[in-house]
């Protein structure tokens, strides 16, 4: 990326709008050591440049999108958070990206710690100076990059990266399984990849997570002085399928081959619970006089369990976050595979239980979507002519993956007296106190807290920030 005076002025304009340098990173690196180069001259990660605008829909250019980058701990450029709409300095016109990355990470109380944690020491001085700090932020794709060249390479969809955080969340503890008041306040943060538009997650169980927590307020903070910044390639259940429930018990819905094909199996976590046609038929397609329950059918829940381990295999920290999206643009149909959620507004079941989407056969439908979002966007339901139906990637579709939450559960830390900076492989194993090839930087407070069990807490993003957001998102 060129570092011309004109481009510097574009960055200055962006700074005036956002107040802090995080997106559209172009900074003067005059203080860098000779040969270290400016942030724009750093090598690009595989994650950078993956997004391409949807023709005739997204109005921002790929080139403008790629100016929103940060330099990660490995010295590479990574895409980072940006708004779904920004003013392109090249034109002076607001344009749309069509996807939303969730909450601005700079509003999190954990932002200073996160920015310093992910900063790159460009001049090798052993300290992070202001220029290096200004080029730092949340590096989307950082964990996946460390798998490049390994036996399990993973490239994630850019539009699936999301940020959710909450400050000063009051936590309760569990005693004999019952919640108990606990005077503890924690800052919570998660940046995670959860693509819900393609068929990738049907079979692929590897998706990256950055999870951070700092419990720093309340009288109970001395009992629970937990502070973590953890980044790993998490397993959400097993590859080749996802979790369904049969007679109340979890089971595996086979779907095909994961990416990569040799993805490791999950552990005890529930993994990816993805909406299916059976859930749609039972909860969305209802007879006259009833109202559809969209959340019961379409809420998509991903649960994982992540462990950081030392090189000898002993545990440093264990976390088990979960992420839910309530309006995914796609669901799974055992007969068709990938199905687009918007079609539930234009179809239904006939008396024989067959799925009908032909408007000429709308009169045969006895169970269909009634009320809620489908009533708002498709008042004529299955009778809507084909040329008047909303496409799955239209911004008018309510199924845009905008409504999400992050679930923060307990955290076990066993690092009493240990170093706070650790380096593990992309899966959280092999922890050492010095970096190694392909390692991921972690922060673990120098404490041992493994006897206090916290109840879960949630942070949520109720809506996207712009009406222009559409699938894939």
C-alpha positions in Angstrom: 0.0 0.0 0.0 1.6 3.3 -1.0 2.5 5.9 1.7 2.0 9.1 -0.3 1.1 12.4 1.4 -2.4 12.2 -0.2 -2.9 8.8 1.4 -1.7 10.1 4.7 -4.3 12.8 4.5 -7.0 10.1 3.8 -5.9 8.4 7.0 -6.0 11.7 8.9 -9.5 12.2 7.8 -10.5 8.8 9.0 -8.8 9.5 12.3 -10.9 12.6 12.7 -14.0 10.4 12.3 -13.1 7.5 14.5 -10.8 9.1 17.0 -8.3 6.2 17.1 -6.2 4.5 14.5 -7.4 0.9 14.0 -9.0 0.6 10.6 -7.4 1.9 7.4 -4.0 1.7 9.0 -1.6 4.0 7.2 0.9 5.5 9.6 4.4 7.1 9.3 7.0 4.6 10.6 9.9 7.0 10.6 10.9 5.7 14.0 11.2 2.1 12.7 14.6 0.6 12.3 16.1 0.8 8.8 14.7 -1.9 6.7 11.7 -2.6 9.0 9.3 -0.8 6.6 6.0 1.0 7.3 2.9 -1.0 8.3 1.7 -0.9 4.7 4.9 -2.5 3.5 4.6 -5.5 5.9 3.8 -8.9 4.1 0.2 -9.7 3.7 -1.4 -12.6 5.4 -3.6 -15.1 3.5 -6.6 -13.5 5.2 -6.0 -10.1 3.7 -7.7 -9.5 0.3 -10.2 -12.4 0.6 -13.3 -10.1 0.4 -14.7 -9.1 -3.0 -17.8 -6.9 -3.3 -21.0 -8.5 -4.5 -21.7 -7.1 -8.0 -24.5 -4.5 -8.2 -25.0 -4.7 -4.4 -21.9 -3.7 -2.5 -20.6 -0.2 -3.4 -17.2 -0.2 -1.6 -14.3 -1.4 -3.6 -12.0 -4.3 -2.7 -9.1 -1.8 -2.7 -10.8 0.4 -0.1 -11.7 -2.7 2.0 -8.1 -3.8 2.1 -7.0 -0.6 3.7 -8.6 -1.7 6.9 -5.8 -3.8 8.3 -3.6 -4.2 11.4 -0.1 -5.7 11.8 -0.2 -8.8 13.9 2.3 -10.2 16.3 4.0 -12.1 13.5 4.6 -8.9 11.5 2.0 -9.6 8.8 -0.9 -7.5 7.7 -4.4 -8.8 8.7 -7.9 -7.5 7.9 -9.6 -6.1 11.0 -12.8 -4.6 12.2 -14.5 -1.9 10.2 -18.1 -0.5 10.0 -20.4 -1.9 7.4 -20.5 1.5 5.7 -17.5 3.9 5.5 -16.6 7.1 3.6 -14.1 6.2 0.9 -11.5 9.1 1.0 -10.8 8.5 -2.7 -14.3 9.6 -3.6 -15.6 11.3 -0.5 -18.7 9.2 -0.8 -20.1 6.8 1.8 -20.1 3.2 0.5 -21.3 -0.2 1.7 -19.4 -3.4 2.4 -22.5 -5.5 2.9 -21.2 -7.3 6.0 -20.9 -6.3 9.7 -18.1 -7.4 12.0 -20.1 -6.7 15.2 -19.1 -4.3 17.9 -16.2 -1.8 17.7 -13.4 -3.4 19.7 -12.1 0.1 20.7 -15.1 0.5 23.0 -14.1 -2.5 25.1 -12.3 -1.7 28.3 -9.9 -4.5 27.3 -8.9 -2.6 24.1 -5.6 -1.2 25.5 -4.5 -4.7 26.6 -5.6 -6.3 23.3 -3.9 -3.7 21.2 -0.6 -4.1 23.1 -0.9 -7.9 23.1 -1.3 -8.1 19.3 1.3 -5.4 18.5 4.4 -6.2 16.4 7.8 -5.1 17.6 8.9 -3.8 14.2 12.3 -2.4 15.2 13.2 -5.4 17.4 13.8 -3.1 20.4 12.0 -5.3 22.9 9.4 -2.6 23.6 6.3 -1.5 21.7 6.5 2.2 20.8 3.6 4.4 19.9 3.9 3.9 16.1 3.9 0.1 16.5 1.0 0.3 18.9 -1.0 2.5 16.4 -0.7 -0.2 13.8 -2.1 -2.9 16.1 -5.6 -4.1 16.7 -7.7 -7.3 16.3 -6.0 -9.4 13.5 -8.7 -11.4 11.7 -7.2 -14.7 10.5 -4.1 -14.6 12.8 -4.6 -18.1 14.1 -5.4 -19.6 10.8 -2.2 -18.0 9.3 -0.1 -20.0 11.7 -1.5 -23.2 10.2 -0.3 -22.2 6.7 2.1 -24.9 5.5 1.0 -27.3 8.2 -0.9 -30.6 7.7 -4.1 -28.8 8.7 -4.3 -25.5 6.7 -7.5 -23.5 7.2 -8.7 -20.4 5.3 -11.8 -18.8 6.9 -14.4 -16.6 5.2 -13.8 -12.9 6.0 -17.5 -12.0 6.5 -17.7 -14.6 9.3 -15.4 -12.6 11.7 -17.4 -11.1 14.5 -16.6 -9.0 17.7 -18.8 -9.0 20.8 -17.8 -7.5 24.2 -19.2 -6.2 27.4 -17.7 -4.1 30.2 -18.1 -4.5 34.0 -20.3 -7.5 33.8 -21.5 -8.7 37.2 -20.8 -12.4 37.5 -22.4 -14.9 39.8 -20.9 -18.2 41.0 -22.3 -21.7 41.1 -22.4 -23.5 44.4 -23.8 -27.0 44.2 -25.2 -26.1 40.8 -27.1 -23.1 42.1 -26.3 -19.4 41.3 -25.0 -17.4 44.2 -24.3 -13.7 44.5 -20.6 -13.0 44.0 -19.3 -9.5 44.1 -17.2 -9.7 41.0 -17.1 -7.6 37.8 -15.4 -8.7 34.6 -14.7 -7.2 31.2 -15.5 -9.7 28.5 -14.4 -9.8 24.9 -14.6 -12.3 22.0 -13.5 -12.1 18.4 -14.6 -15.2 16.6 -15.2 -16.7 13.1 -18.8 -18.0 12.7 -19.7 -18.1 9.0 -23.4 -18.8 8.6 -24.0 -18.2 4.9 -22.2 -21.1 3.2 -22.1 -24.9 3.7 -18.6 -24.7 5.2 -19.7 -25.1 8.8 -21.9 -28.1 8.0 -18.7 -30.3 7.9 -15.9 -28.1 9.1 -15.4 -28.0 12.8 -12.3 -25.7 13.0 -13.0 -22.0 13.5 -10.8 -19.4 15.2 -11.5 -17.7 18.5 -9.9 -14.8 20.4 -11.3 -14.8 24.0 -10.4 -12.2 26.6 -11.5 -11.6 30.2 -10.3 -9.4 33.0 -12.1 -9.8 36.4 -10.9 -6.6 38.0 -13.7 -5.2 40.2 -15.7 -6.1 43.2 -14.7 -7.5 46.6 -14.4 -11.0 45.1 -11.7 -10.1 42.7 -9.1 -11.3 45.1 -10.7 -14.8 44.9 -11.0 -14.6 41.1 -8.2 -12.5 39.7 -8.5 -14.0 36.3 -7.1 -12.2 33.2 -6.7 -14.0 29.9 -6.2 -13.2 26.2 -6.5 -16.6 24.4 -6.4 -17.1 20.6 -6.8 -20.6 19.1 -8.2 -22.6 16.3 -11.1 -24.1 18.3 -12.9 -27.4 17.6 -16.6 -27.2 17.6 -17.6 -30.9 17.8 -16.4 -33.4 15.2 -15.5 -32.9 11.5 -17.8 -34.3 8.8 -21.0 -33.3 10.4 -22.7 -31.2 13.1 -24.7 -31.8 16.3 -28.4 -32.6 16.3 -30.6 -33.9 19.0 -32.5 -37.2 18.7 -34.9 -38.0 21.5 -33.2 -35.4 23.6 -29.7 -36.8 23.1 -26.9 -35.3 21.0 -26.1 -37.1 17.8 -24.0 -36.4 14.7 -25.6 -35.4 11.5 -23.2 -36.5 8.7 -22.7 -33.9 6.0 -19.6 -34.7 4.0 -15.9 -33.8 4.1 -14.5 -31.1 6.4 -12.0 -28.5 5.4 -9.3 -29.5 6.0 -10.2 -33.2 5.5 -7.9 -34.2 8.4 -9.4 -31.8 10.9 -8.9 -33.1 14.5 -12.0 -34.4 16.4 -13.7 -32.3 19.1 -13.9 -33.1 22.7 -16.8 -33.0 25.2 -18.2 -29.8 23.8 -21.6 -29.8 22.1 -20.1 -28.3 18.9 -22.1 -26.8 16.1 -25.9 -27.0 16.5 -27.1 -25.9 13.0 -30.7 -25.4 12.0 -32.3 -28.2 9.9 -35.3 -28.6 7.7 -36.9 -30.8 10.4 -36.7 -27.9 12.9 -38.1 -25.5 10.4 -41.0 -27.9 9.6 -41.8 -28.3 13.3 -41.5 -24.7 14.4 -41.9 -22.3 11.4 -44.5 -24.2 9.3 -47.6 -24.0 11.4 -51.4 -24.3 10.7 -53.9 -21.5 10.6 -54.3 -19.9 14.0 -50.7 -20.5 15.2 -47.6 -18.3 15.1 -44.2 -19.4 13.9 -41.4 -19.7 16.4 -38.4 -18.7 14.3 -35.9 -18.8 17.2 -36.7 -22.3 18.1 -36.1 -23.4 14.5 -33.3 -21.2 13.4 -31.1 -20.2 16.4 -27.7 -21.6 15.6 -25.5 -22.4 18.6 -21.8 -23.2 18.6 -20.1 -24.4 21.7 -16.4 -25.2 22.2 -13.9 -26.1 24.9 -10.5 -24.6 24.6 -7.4 -25.6 26.7 -4.0 -24.0 26.7 -1.3 -26.5 27.6 2.4 -26.3 28.4 4.9 -28.3 26.4 4.7 -31.1 29.0 0.9 -31.3 28.5 -0.2 -29.8 31.8 -3.0 -27.3 31.6 -2.4 -23.5 31.7 -6.0 -22.4 31.2 -9.3 -23.8 30.1 -12.3 -21.9 28.7 -15.6 -23.0 27.2 -17.3 -20.2 25.3 -20.3 -20.4 23.0 -21.7 -18.3 20.2 -25.3 -18.0 19.0 -26.7 -16.4 15.8 -30.5 -16.1 15.6 -31.0 -15.1 12.0 -28.7 -17.3 9.9 -29.2 -17.0 6.1 -28.8 -20.7 5.6 -29.9 -24.0 7.1 -29.3 -27.7 6.4 -31.7 -29.9 4.4 -30.8 -33.6 4.3 -32.1 -33.9 0.8 -30.5 -30.7 -0.7 -27.7 -29.8 1.7 -27.4 -26.0 1.7 -30.8 -24.3 1.8 -31.5 -20.6 2.0 -33.5 -19.5 5.0 -35.5 -16.8 3.1 -37.3 -19.6 1.2 -39.2 -20.5 4.4 -41.2 -17.3 3.8 -42.3 -18.5 0.4 -42.9 -22.2 1.0 -44.8 -24.6 3.3 -46.0 -28.2 3.7 -48.9 -29.7 1.8 -51.2 -32.3 3.3 -48.8 -35.0 2.4 -45.9 -33.3 4.3 -44.1 -32.3 1.1 -42.2 -29.0 0.9 -43.9 -26.8 -1.7 -42.4 -23.5 -3.0 -44.2 -23.2 -6.4 -46.6 -20.2 -6.1 -49.0 -22.0 -8.5 -49.3 -24.7 -5.8 -49.7 -22.3 -2.9 -53.3 -23.5 -2.4 -52.2 -27.0 -1.5 -50.1 -25.7 1.5 -51.6 -26.4 4.9 -48.7 -25.5 7.1 -46.6 -22.4 6.4 -44.7 -19.5 8.1 -47.2 -17.3 9.9 -46.4 -14.0 11.7 -43.1 -12.6 12.6 -40.4 -11.7 10.1 -42.0 -13.6 7.2 -45.2 -11.7 7.5 -43.3 -8.5 7.3 -41.3 -9.2 4.2 -43.7 -11.7 2.4 -47.3 -10.8 3.3 -48.5 -13.0 0.4 -46.4 -15.9 1.6 -46.2 -18.9 -0.8 -48.4 -17.1 -3.3 -45.7 -14.5 -3.9 -44.7 -14.6 -7.6 -41.2 -15.8 -8.2 -40.0 -12.5 -9.7 -41.2 -10.7 -6.5 -39.4 -12.8 -4.0 -36.5 -11.5 -2.0 -33.1 -13.1 -2.7 -31.1 -14.6 0.2 -28.4 -12.0 -0.3 -30.7 -9.0 -0.5 -30.4 -6.5 2.3 -34.2 -6.6 2.6 -34.0 -10.2 3.9 -34.4 -10.5 7.7 -32.1 -13.5 7.6 -28.8 -11.6 7.7 -27.0 -13.1 10.7 -27.1 -9.8 12.5 -28.6 -10.8 15.9 -25.9 -12.7 17.9 -24.6 -13.3 21.4 -21.5 -14.6 23.0 -21.6 -16.9 26.1 -18.9 -16.7 28.7 -18.7 -19.5 31.2 -16.1 -20.6 33.7 -12.4 -20.1 33.3 -9.8 -22.4 35.0 -6.3 -21.0 35.3 -3.3 -22.9 36.6 -0.4 -20.5 36.2 0.5 -19.5 39.8 3.9 -17.8 39.7 4.3 -18.4 36.0 5.1 -16.1 33.1 2.1 -14.2 31.7 3.2 -14.3 28.1 3.0 -17.8 26.5 3.3 -19.1 23.0 1.4 -22.2 21.8 0.6 -23.8 18.6 -2.6 -22.8 16.8 -4.6 -25.4 18.8 -3.3 -24.2 22.2 -0.8 -26.9 22.8 3.0 -27.0 23.3 3.1 -23.8 25.4 6.4 -22.2 25.9 7.5 -18.7 27.1 9.4 -17.9 23.9 8.0 -17.7 20.4 8.6 -20.4 17.9 7.7 -21.0 14.2 3.9 -21.0 13.8 3.3 -20.0 17.4 0.3 -18.0 18.7 0.8 -15.4 21.4 -1.3 -15.9 24.6 -1.7 -14.0 27.9 -2.4 -15.9 31.1 -2.4 -14.2 34.5 0.2 -15.4 36.9 -2.4 -17.0 39.2 -4.1 -20.3 39.9 -7.9 -20.2 40.1 -9.5 -23.6 39.8 -11.9 -23.9 42.7 -14.4 -21.1 41.9 -17.1 -22.0 39.3 -18.8 -19.0 37.6 -22.3 -19.1 36.1 -22.5 -18.2 32.4 -22.8 -14.6 31.3 -23.8 -13.2 27.9 -22.9 -10.3 25.7 -24.9 -9.6 22.6 -25.2 -7.7 19.4 -28.9 -7.2 18.8 -28.7 -5.8 15.3 -26.3 -4.9 12.6 -25.2 -1.3 12.3 -26.5 -0.6 8.8 -29.5 -1.6 6.8 -27.2 -2.4 3.9 -25.9 -5.6 5.5 -26.8 -8.8 3.7 -25.7 -12.4 3.4 -23.0 -13.5 3.4 -22.5 -11.9 6.8 
